Amino acid sequence: MSPHLHRPSLVARVPLRAARWSATHPWRAIGGWFAFVAIAVALAALIPTKETTDADYRLGESGRADALTAAGHFSDDQTESVLVTSRGGGKPSSAEVDQLATQLKTDLSGVSGVTQVTPPQWNGDRSAALIDVHLKSTVDDASQVQARTAAIARAHAELRVREAGDVSVDTAINDRVGKDLQSAEGFSLPITLLLMLLAFGALIAAGVPVLLAITSVAATMGIAAPMSHLIHAEPTVNSLIVLIGMAVGVDYSLFYLKREREERANGHSTRDAVEIAAATSGHSILVSGAAVIASMAGLFIAGSATFASLAAGSIVVVAVAVIGSVTVLPALLVKLGRWVDRPRLPLLWRVNRRIGQGGISRRILAPVVRRPVAALVAALVALVALAAPALGMKIHDSNLDTLPASIPQVQTLHAVADEFPSEGATATVVVHGTAAEHDQIVGAMHSLAASAASTRGFDPAGSNAVETAPDGETVRLTLPIPYSASDDRSGDAVQQLRDDLVPAAFGGMDVQHAVGGDVAESLDFASQQSDRLPLVIGFVLLLTLVMMTLAFRSLVVAALSSALNLLSVGVSFGILTLVFQRGWFAGPLGFTSPGFVIDWIPLFVMVILVGLSMDYNVFVLARIREHAVRGLPPRLAVERGITDTAGVITSAAAVMVSVFAIFVTLSMIEMKMMGVALAGSILIDATLIRLVILPASLVLLGRRAWWPGRVAQPQGEAVVTEVEPAPAR
């Protein structure tokens, strides 16, 4: 098997050699791949996954406060709150509430994990009472508490009794997320298969990319189990593995298979077609996969346990998909031969042939290359206008306001926070000194509580909430904040506590002190993100710039790709701001705007988008360069390169947009944000940027686009050039 190839670059030789070996030993390649997948899946059964712990999420001063609290061994019980109001809208009687509280205490005394049931606590106008059920910190199931509370509530029809807490809310959210993800996975597979049928018009050809994607995801989930002992696994990492694995696994196979079919249609034998696909699409897959991995690696710089886990899972699934695309895929194509186009589905086959000709793209592209300046200016104005709202983006961590209101326990916690503000957002001051200083520290804590209560930032109800740890050296003060956790005034109150009140209270004392709590954790996370974001952006752009320069031997093309990536990121941030901060389309999308974007979403979307958008850039630029090194004028090379790739890019973009759009239908607003940002920006990236800005820019640059390389002389420049048809085998 020796097609007449010009000497390819080092990067192109890797998939070419892999394809030659796989084509020569197809059963070894296929058997080796499925053995690898089986062994990886077995690892997950043999090695338990190590999930992230609270200590993994400690950041800044709030992290120090949490560490001091843990070192002091406070007996922190978990609390399930029972809210009691009158069913008729009036005020419940004290006798009725006391009777209910007594029954709760009696019935729950025998429930495992329950340590205490507190007497009723009344709100200011005595329209609501709160009974706290304390659970051991190790308890992760409140179902018995819920069941017995519900039974008692039924016996008191005159009262409205609602129960919720961290344990029950976490359980409800996990159940909801599990059902959402099962639904998403159930939809994603048939939708992806349908898109592949539309892309190929043949059942086997449609099934091959889906098979590779599924096996890549399965292998990665197996590898993720032992890997979690090095980088602890976030609970959502498997969902991301499915999301990224299906998208890139299908796309890489699509690129490879489309090129192989195209070369067979040009008269090449199956093996020669596989070699050409390896040296062209295989090269693009390696460059694209490396770009995605480089982008994801930038998440490690963010210094967050969540980002580290998601980065590790994404990197592994992309690497596995790349390996499968350049090894087992060529073997499958050689064994299937022309059977890969069977059985044909007549209607879809004809539609596929139409898409493959790039008819729609050609009509859009024609005026762009005729008037590149006008097209470029118009497109840039539109995209800059769409990206501009990102300048006013407000970020905050997820909280009670971002949880699905359809969950009953979430509704109950909202009601508790409304009736009892001290049960809402809090700030925690932790001080560690010596046992001899204990009384002095406690006195300073009470003075601090009084000072805080005199400001508007804290509720006076917390003035006596001073606790001493069993070690006698650590003291903690909990201060309730009368605003929601996402209110700017809550952040201002914590900042005042850190900057003024705490230093004044403990000035001159040789103690360690730190301010923590939910609001403080959000401030510290946002601060770290703002500090690290320029480093992450710089790392991702620099690494992708170097990789694109090496792949295409052109600084200009690399810089253009980086600029287009930044534009795509700006558009995605603008979409996030318009939809979730300003509430555009909130009704149709099924959410209530929290007035901000959840803090980890922008950085995460950026690295995914930069990586995935490289799929299209690399594939399109590689085909344009092929035509350019053959001596075609720049305008014609651009036209043919984009037209040649129109069908496969349309199919690849449809897969990604469809997979991400499924997440818009989920209940959790974080998933909606990720889905909207990625689906919207990839749609724009694959259309307006690829069909207007990229070709217009390349036409205006001409041969200068490939500087410092030269494309006027094809010899020694091409990754692969025209292949003479080999004798049919």
VOMAR-14072 format. One record per residue (C-alpha): x, y, z; residue in one letter. Coordinates in steps of 0.1 Angstrom, whole numbers, padded with zeros to 4 digits, always signed. Example, Ala and Ser with C-alpha at 12.3 -4.5 7.8 and 13.67 -1.06 7.14 Angstrom:
<filos>
+0123-0045+0078a+0137-0011+0071s
</filos>
This chain:
<filos>
+0000+0000+0000m+0019+0030-0012s+0000+0060-0024p+0022+0087-0038h+0024+0110-0008l+0047+0139-0005h+0067+0136+0027r+0043+0146+0055p+0052+0165+0087s+0061+0147+0119l+0026+0153+0133v+0010+0138+0102a+0033+0108+0102r+0020+0096+0136v-0016+0089+0124p-0003+0077+0091l+0019+0051+0107r-0009+0041+0131a-0033+0037+0102a-0008+0016+0082r-0003-0008+0111w-0040-0010+0119s-0048-0016+0082a-0022-0044+0081t-0033-0059+0115h-0070-0050+0117p-0081-0077+0141w-0052-0070+0164r-0062-0033+0164a-0099-0040+0170i-0093-0066+0196g-0067-0045+0214g-0091-0015+0216w-0120-0035+0230f-0097-0053+0254a-0085-0019+0266f-0121-0007+0271v-0129-0039+0290a-0099-0036+0313i-0106+0001+0320a-0142-0007+0329v-0130-0034+0352a-0108-0009+0370l-0139+0010+0381a-0154-0021+0396a-0121-0030+0414l-0110+0004+0426i-0135+0027+0444p-0138+0063+0433t-0124+0088+0458k-0147+0119+0458e-0138+0154+0468t-0141+0163+0505t-0149+0196+0521d-0111+0202+0527a-0105+0201+0489d-0127+0232+0484y-0109+0255+0510r-0098+0288+0495l-0084+0320+0510g-0095+0333+0544e-0127+0313+0544s-0106+0281+0539g-0085+0290+0569r-0116+0295+0590a-0129+0261+0579d-0095+0245+0587a-0095+0261+0622l-0130+0249+0628t-0121+0214+0618a-0089+0214+0640a-0110+0225+0669g-0134+0195+0666h-0166+0214+0670f-0195+0191+0673s-0213+0204+0642d-0246+0187+0639d-0266+0189+0607q-0300+0205+0610t-0334+0196+0595e-0358+0225+0602s-0395+0220+0607v-0414+0251+0599l-0449+0254+0615v-0475+0279+0603t-0513+0281+0604s-0530+0264+0574r-0558+0290+0575g-0534+0320+0572g-0537+0332+0608g-0513+0326+0637k-0508+0291+0651p-0516+0287+0688s-0487+0280+0712s-0505+0250+0726a-0509+0234+0692e-0472+0240+0683v-0460+0228+0717d-0480+0196+0713q-0466+0190+0678l-0430+0197+0691a-0435+0171+0719t-0447+0145+0695q-0417+0152+0672l-0393+0148+0701k-0409+0116+0712t-0412+0100+0677d-0377+0110+0666l-0359+0100+0698s-0355+0065+0685g-0344+0075+0650v-0307+0066+0643s-0286+0097+0639g-0309+0122+0657v-0291+0139+0685t-0316+0166+0696q-0350+0181+0689v-0351+0218+0700t-0381+0236+0716p-0401+0258+0692p-0385+0291+0682q-0410+0319+0673w-0406+0346+0647n-0412+0383+0656g-0450+0384+0651d-0455+0348+0662r-0469+0338+0628s-0444+0310+0624a-0425+0286+0647a-0393+0267+0639l-0383+0234+0654i-0347+0222+0647d-0339+0185+0644v-0302+0179+0649h-0285+0150+0631l-0250+0136+0635k-0225+0151+0609s-0221+0117+0594t-0258+0112+0586v-0265+0115+0548d-0301+0103+0548d-0330+0121+0564a-0358+0099+0550s-0369+0086+0584q-0371+0122+0598v-0391+0132+0568q-0415+0102+0570a-0422+0107+0608r-0426+0144+0604t-0451+0139+0576a-0471+0114+0597a-0473+0139+0626i-0483+0167+0602a-0512+0146+0590r-0524+0143+0626a-0524+0181+0629h-0546+0192+0600a-0550+0227+0614e-0512+0234+0610l-0491+0236+0579r-0459+0216+0587v-0429+0217+0563r-0395+0202+0568e-0362+0207+0550a-0324+0209+0557g-0291+0204+0541d-0294+0166+0541v-0329+0164+0527s-0321+0192+0501v-0289+0174+0490d-0308+0142+0486t-0336+0159+0466a-0311+0177+0444i-0291+0145+0437n-0323+0127+0428d-0333+0155+0405r-0298+0157+0388v-0297+0119+0384g-0331+0119+0367k-0321+0148+0345d-0289+0132+0334l-0306+0099+0327q-0331+0118+0306s-0303+0137+0288a-0284+0106+0281e-0315+0089+0268g-0321+0118+0244f-0285+0123+0234s-0278+0089+0219l-0308+0087+0195p-0303+0123+0185i-0266+0117+0178t-0275+0086+0158l-0301+0104+0138l-0276+0132+0130l-0251+0106+0119m-0277+0089+0097l-0284+0123+0081l-0246+0129+0077a-0239+0095+0060f-0272+0082+0048g-0261+0046+0057a-0266+0027+0089l-0231+0012+0095i-0214+0045+0087a-0237+0063+0112a-0230+0037+0139g-0192+0037+0137v-0187+0073+0152p-0213+0066+0179v-0196+0033+0188l-0162+0050+0191l-0177+0077+0213a-0195+0053+0236i-0164+0031+0241t-0142+0062+0247s-0166+0074+0274v-0168+0039+0290a-0130+0035+0290a-0126+0070+0305t-0151+0063+0333m-0131+0032+0342g-0098+0051+0342i-0113+0079+0362a-0117+0056+0393a-0080+0050+0400p-0072+0085+0388m-0095+0099+0415s-0070+0088+0441h-0046+0114+0427l-0071+0141+0418i-0103+0137+0438h-0134+0133+0417a-0161+0159+0416e-0196+0144+0417p-0205+0159+0383t-0173+0147+0365v-0190+0117+0349n-0216+0139+0334s-0189+0160+0319l-0171+0130+0306i-0203+0119+0288v-0208+0155+0274l-0173+0160+0261i-0167+0123+0251g-0198+0121+0229m-0191+0155+0213a-0154+0149+0204v-0156+0112+0199g-0183+0116+0172v-0166+0146+0156d-0132+0130+0153y-0147+0098+0137s-0168+0120+0115l-0138+0139+0102f-0119+0107+0095y-0148+0087+0079l-0159+0116+0057k-0125+0120+0042r-0121+0082+0037e-0154+0080+0018r-0145+0111-0002e-0112+0095-0014e-0129+0062-0022r-0154+0082-0043a-0124+0097-0061n-0113+0062-0072g-0088+0052-0045h-0089+0018-0029s-0100+0014+0006t-0065+0011+0020r-0052+0041+0001d-0083+0061+0011a-0076+0052+0048v-0040+0064+0044e-0050+0097+0029i-0076+0102+0056a-0049+0094+0082a-0025+0119+0068a-0051+0147+0065t-0080+0142+0089s-0058+0122+0112g-0034+0151+0114h-0063+0175+0121s-0076+0152+0148i-0042+0151+0166l-0039+0189+0164v-0075+0195+0175s-0072+0169+0204g-0040+0185+0216a-0057+0219+0215a-0086+0207+0236v-0062+0190+0261i-0041+0222+0263a-0072+0243+0269s-0085+0219+0296m-0050+0219+0313a-0055+0256+0318g-0081+0247+0344l-0054+0234+0368f-0041+0269+0370i-0074+0281+0385a-0065+0262+0417g-0100+0248+0424s-0109+0212+0433a-0139+0214+0410t-0118+0226+0380f-0090+0201+0386a-0114+0172+0386s-0133+0184+0355l-0100+0191+0337a-0086+0156+0345a-0118+0139+0332g-0120+0160+0301s-0083+0155+0292i-0085+0117+0296v-0117+0113+0275v-0103+0135+0247v-0070+0116+0247a-0089+0083+0246v-0111+0095+0217a-0080+0106+0197v-0062+0073+0202i-0093+0054+0191g-0097+0076+0161s-0062+0070+0148v-0060+0033+0157t-0092+0012+0158v-0111+0035+0133l-0087+0028+0104p-0089-0010+0112a-0127-0009+0112l-0128+0010+0079l-0104-0015+0062v-0124-0045+0074k-0157-0029+0064l-0145-0016+0031g-0174-0004+0010r-0198-0021+0034w-0194+0010+0056v-0220+0026+0032d-0245-0002+0037r-0274-0005+0043p-0283+0028+0026r-0315+0047+0036l-0327+0061+0003p-0342+0094+0015l-0313+0102+0039l-0288+0091+0014w-0300+0117-0011r-0302+0144+0016v-0266+0134+0026n-0254+0138-0009r-0269+0172-0011r-0253+0183+0022i-0220+0169+0012g-0219+0191-0019q-0219+0222+0003g-0246+0239-0017g-0259+0262+0011i-0224+0271+0023s-0213+0279-0013r-0242+0304-0017r-0233+0321+0017i-0196+0321+0009l-0199+0336-0026a-0207+0372-0016p-0182+0370+0013v-0152+0363-0009v-0164+0389-0035r-0167+0417-0009r-0145+0405+0020p-0141+0439+0037v-0179+0445+0039a-0186+0410+0051a-0158+0412+0077l-0170+0445+0091v-0207+0435+0092a-0199+0402+0110a-0176+0418+0135l-0201+0445+0143v-0228+0419+0150a-0206+0397+0171l-0191+0426+0191v-0226+0438+0198a-0235+0403+0211l-0204+0401+0232a-0206+0437+0247a-0231+0428+0275p-0203+0406+0290a-0186+0438+0302l-0214+0440+0328g-0214+0404+0338m-0219+0398+0376k-0207+0364+0390i-0217+0347+0423h-0216+0313+0437d-0247+0290+0435s-0270+0293+0465n-0306+0288+0475l-0318+0313+0449d-0303+0292+0421t-0318+0258+0431l-0349+0246+0412p-0380+0261+0429a-0400+0230+0419s-0382+0210+0447i-0404+0211+0478p-0375+0212+0502q-0361+0243+0484v-0395+0260+0488q-0394+0252+0525t-0359+0267+0530l-0370+0299+0512h-0400+0301+0536a-0377+0295+0566v-0353+0323+0554a-0383+0347+0550d-0397+0340+0584e-0364+0336+0603f-0337+0358+0587p-0311+0345+0611s-0314+0311+0594e-0303+0325+0561g-0268+0338+0551a-0242+0339+0579t-0206+0350+0586a-0185+0329+0609t-0155+0343+0629v-0131+0317+0641v-0103+0325+0666v-0076+0302+0678h-0054+0310+0708g-0042+0293+0740t-0065+0279+0768a-0052+0307+0790a-0065+0333+0767e-0099+0317+0764h-0118+0341+0786d-0102+0371+0769q-0111+0357+0734i-0147+0351+0745v-0150+0386+0758g-0136+0400+0726a-0161+0379+0706m-0191+0393+0725h-0177+0428+0719s-0174+0420+0682l-0210+0407+0681a-0222+0439+0697a-0202+0460+0672s-0215+0439+0643a-0251+0442+0655a-0248+0480+0655s-0242+0480+0618t-0268+0474+0591r-0249+0444+0578g-0257+0419+0606f-0288+0408+0625d-0288+0415+0663p-0302+0380+0669a-0266+0366+0666g-0251+0385+0695s-0249+0355+0718n-0239+0328+0692a-0204+0322+0707v-0191+0286+0709e-0160+0271+0723t-0145+0240+0708a-0137+0209+0729p-0100+0218+0728d-0107+0250+0748g-0085+0269+0724e-0108+0277+0695t-0138+0300+0697v-0164+0306+0670r-0190+0333+0665l-0218+0330+0640t-0233+0362+0628l-0266+0362+0608p-0268+0385+0578i-0303+0399+0571p-0298+0397+0533y-0297+0368+0508s-0264+0353+0500a-0264+0368+0465s-0271+0403+0477d-0242+0427+0473d-0248+0440+0508r-0240+0405+0522s-0205+0407+0506g-0201+0443+0519d-0209+0431+0554a-0183+0403+0553v-0157+0427+0539q-0164+0452+0567q-0160+0424+0592l-0126+0414+0577r-0112+0448+0572d-0124+0467+0603d-0144+0449+0629l-0123+0417+0635v-0089+0435+0635p-0103+0461+0659a-0117+0434+0682a-0085+0413+0684f-0059+0440+0679g-0029+0434+0702g-0039+0398+0709m-0015+0370+0697d-0042+0348+0681v-0051+0334+0647q-0084+0347+0633h-0104+0342+0601a-0138+0350+0587v-0157+0323+0569g-0192+0312+0561g-0211+0309+0529d-0209+0345+0518v-0171+0346+0526a-0165+0315+0506e-0182+0331+0476s-0161+0362+0479l-0129+0342+0482d-0138+0320+0451f-0146+0351+0431a-0114+0368+0442s-0093+0338+0432q-0110+0335+0398q-0104+0372+0390s-0067+0368+0400d-0062+0335+0381r-0084+0343+0350l-0057+0363+0332p-0032+0335+0338l-0056+0309+0325v-0065+0329+0294i-0028+0336+0287g-0018+0300+0292f-0046+0287+0269v-0040+0312+0242l-0002+0309+0243l-0003+0271+0241l-0028+0270+0213t-0009+0297+0195l+0023+0276+0196v+0005+0245+0186m-0012+0261+0156m+0021+0277+0146t+0038+0243+0146l+0008+0226+0129a+0004+0251+0100f+0039+0267+0101r+0022+0301+0101s+0022+0327+0128l-0005+0346+0110v-0029+0317+0109v-0021+0309+0146a-0028+0346+0156a-0060+0347+0136l-0072+0314+0152s-0065+0329+0187s-0084+0361+0179a-0114+0341+0166l-0113+0320+0198n-0114+0352+0219l-0143+0364+0198l-0162+0332+0204s-0155+0334+0241v-0168+0370+0242g-0200+0359+0224v-0206+0331+0249s-0201+0355+0279f-0225+0380+0263g-0251+0353+0258i-0247+0342+0294l-0252+0378+0306t-0282+0385+0285l-0300+0352+0292v-0292+0345+0329f-0283+0378+0344q-0308+0400+0325r-0334+0372+0322g-0339+0371+0284w-0359+0340+0274f-0362+0329+0310a-0398+0318+0305g-0393+0296+0275p-0361+0281+0290l-0378+0274+0323g-0359+0293+0350f-0360+0324+0371t-0331+0348+0366s-0309+0350+0397p-0294+0383+0385g-0259+0368+0381f-0239+0341+0364v-0227+0313+0386i-0190+0319+0393d-0174+0287+0379w-0193+0288+0346i-0174+0315+0326p-0140+0300+0331l-0152+0265+0324f-0171+0275+0293v-0141+0294+0280m-0117+0265+0281v-0142+0241+0266i-0151+0265+0239l-0115+0273+0229v-0108+0236+0227g-0138+0225+0208l-0139+0255+0184s-0104+0243+0173m-0121+0213+0158d-0135+0234+0130y-0106+0258+0126n-0081+0230+0123v-0101+0209+0099f-0111+0239+0077v-0076+0254+0077l-0060+0221+0069a-0081+0217+0037r-0076+0253+0027i-0038+0248+0031r-0040+0216+0010e-0054+0237-0019h-0030+0266-0013a+0001+0245-0015v-0011+0230-0048r-0008+0265-0062g-0044+0276-0062l-0049+0314-0058p-0059+0324-0022p-0095+0332-0030r-0101+0299-0048l-0082+0279-0021a-0105+0295+0005v-0136+0288-0015e-0128+0252-0022r-0115+0245+0013g-0146+0257+0030i-0169+0242+0004t-0151+0208+0007d-0156+0207+0044t-0191+0222+0046a-0209+0190+0050g-0187+0175+0077v-0185+0208+0096i-0223+0212+0095t-0227+0176+0108s-0201+0180+0135a-0215+0213+0147a-0250+0198+0147a-0238+0170+0170v-0222+0194+0194m-0250+0219+0195v-0276+0191+0200s-0256+0175+0228v-0251+0208+0246f-0287+0219+0239a-0300+0189+0258i-0285+0204+0290f-0307+0234+0286v-0337+0212+0293t-0323+0201+0327l-0335+0215+0361s-0302+0227+0375m-0295+0263+0364i-0257+0255+0362e-0265+0229+0335m-0287+0254+0317k-0260+0280+0317m-0234+0256+0304m-0258+0243+0277g-0269+0278+0265v-0234+0292+0264a-0218+0263+0246l-0247+0255+0222a-0252+0292+0213g-0215+0300+0208s-0207+0268+0189i-0236+0275+0165l-0223+0310+0159i-0187+0298+0157d-0196+0271+0131a-0216+0295+0110t-0209+0332+0112l-0173+0329+0122i-0164+0299+0099r-0184+0311+0068l-0179+0348+0071v-0151+0361+0093i-0125+0333+0087l-0128+0333+0048p-0130+0371+0046a-0099+0374+0067s-0080+0348+0047l-0090+0363+0014v-0078+0398+0025l-0045+0383+0038l-0038+0363+0007g-0006+0343+0007r+0006+0364+0037r-0018+0343+0058a+0008+0315+0057w+0038+0336+0068w+0066+0328+0075p+0059+0296+0055g+0053+0298+0017r+0026+0281-0002v+0035+0293-0037a+0059+0264-0041q+0041+0231-0031p+0072+0210-0029q+0081+0202+0007g+0053+0224+0020e+0022+0201+0020a+0011+0178+0047v-0003+0157+0019v-0010+0166-0018t-0029+0150-0046e-0027+0112-0045v-0027+0093-0078e-0053+0066-0078p-0038+0032-0069a-0049+0000-0086p-0082-0012-0072a-0079-0041-0048r
</filos>
